[in-house]
Amino acid sequence: MKALLLAAVLAFVPTHSLAQQTAEARKVLVKTPPAYPTLGRSMHIHGVVKVEAQVAPNGTVKSVEVKGGHPILAQAVVTAVGHWKFEPAAHESTEMIEIKFDPE
């Protein structure tokens, strides 16, 4: 089963509106790692997938939009990030997330 899990490096890059320039990225409390797609692994597809997650004040992910990366890998990231849970905050936020796929 370990072979099916992703060897990923997670990097969080906050994005903010002008009114939120001093805000920090929200801490992720629950991270579901994306599964490395079988087709992607067999084709030796690797690289970084960038997504933008809209996070509700209660910390749940409302939506995930792909900003870059291979389409075969991107769907796995969208599915996984959709299950993440962030720390609560006073307002909705937008979080930029980068996940690196490496087939080892």
C-alpha positions as CSV (number, residue, x, y, z in Angstrom):
1,M,0.0,0.0,0.0
2,K,2.9,2.4,0.6
3,A,3.7,2.3,-3.1
4,L,0.2,3.8,-3.8
5,L,0.7,6.7,-1.5
6,L,2.3,9.9,-2.7
7,A,5.7,10.9,-1.7
8,A,4.8,14.6,-1.5
9,V,6.2,17.8,-0.3
10,L,3.6,20.2,0.8
11,A,4.3,23.9,0.6
12,F,1.8,26.5,1.6
13,V,1.9,29.9,-0.1
14,P,-0.7,32.4,1.3
15,T,-2.5,34.7,-1.0
16,H,-4.3,37.7,0.4
17,S,-6.5,40.6,-0.7
18,L,-5.2,44.1,-0.1
19,A,-7.2,44.2,3.2
20,Q,-5.4,41.0,4.4
21,Q,-1.8,41.8,3.6
22,T,-0.6,41.2,7.1
23,A,-2.6,37.9,7.5
24,E,-0.7,34.6,7.8
25,A,-1.6,31.3,6.0
26,R,-4.0,29.2,8.0
27,K,-2.6,26.1,9.7
28,V,-3.8,22.8,8.3
29,L,-5.2,20.6,11.0
30,V,-6.0,17.5,8.9
31,K,-4.1,16.6,5.7
32,T,-5.3,13.8,3.5
33,P,-2.4,12.9,1.3
34,P,-3.2,12.6,-2.4
35,A,-2.9,9.1,-3.9
36,Y,-0.4,8.8,-6.7
37,P,-2.6,7.9,-9.7
38,T,-1.8,4.5,-11.1
39,L,-1.6,5.8,-14.7
40,G,0.6,8.7,-13.6
41,R,3.0,6.3,-11.8
42,S,3.1,3.8,-14.8
43,M,3.8,6.7,-17.2
44,H,6.5,8.1,-14.8
45,I,4.6,11.5,-14.6
46,H,6.0,13.7,-11.9
47,G,6.0,17.4,-11.0
48,V,4.2,20.0,-9.0
49,V,0.4,20.6,-8.9
50,K,-0.7,24.0,-7.7
51,V,-4.2,24.6,-6.4
52,E,-6.1,27.4,-4.7
53,A,-8.5,26.4,-1.9
54,Q,-11.3,28.5,-0.7
55,V,-11.6,27.8,3.1
56,A,-14.7,28.7,5.1
57,P,-14.4,30.4,8.5
58,N,-15.0,27.0,10.2
59,G,-11.9,25.5,8.4
60,T,-13.7,23.3,5.9
61,V,-12.6,23.5,2.2
62,K,-15.4,25.0,0.1
63,S,-13.8,24.7,-3.3
64,V,-10.5,23.8,-4.9
65,E,-9.3,25.2,-8.2
66,V,-6.3,23.9,-10.2
67,K,-3.8,26.6,-11.0
68,G,-1.1,24.4,-12.6
69,G,0.2,20.9,-13.0
70,H,-0.3,17.8,-15.0
71,P,-4.1,16.9,-15.4
72,I,-3.6,13.3,-14.4
73,L,-2.0,14.4,-11.1
74,A,-4.3,17.4,-10.5
75,Q,-7.5,15.4,-9.9
76,A,-5.8,13.5,-7.1
77,V,-4.8,16.8,-5.4
78,V,-8.3,18.3,-5.8
79,T,-9.8,15.2,-4.2
80,A,-7.3,15.1,-1.3
81,V,-7.3,18.9,-0.5
82,G,-11.1,18.8,-0.5
83,H,-10.9,16.7,2.6
84,W,-8.4,18.9,4.4
85,K,-9.4,20.8,7.6
86,F,-7.9,24.1,8.4
87,E,-7.8,26.0,11.7
88,P,-10.9,28.2,12.3
89,A,-10.7,31.9,11.4
90,A,-12.8,35.0,11.5
91,H,-13.2,35.1,7.8
92,E,-13.1,33.0,4.7
93,S,-9.6,32.7,3.2
94,T,-7.9,31.6,0.0
95,E,-4.9,29.3,0.5
96,M,-2.4,28.4,-2.3
97,I,-1.1,24.8,-2.0
98,E,1.7,23.1,-3.9
99,I,2.1,19.4,-3.9
100,K,5.1,17.7,-5.5
101,F,4.7,14.2,-7.0
102,D,7.8,12.1,-7.3
103,P,7.4,8.4,-8.4
104,E,10.6,7.3,-6.5
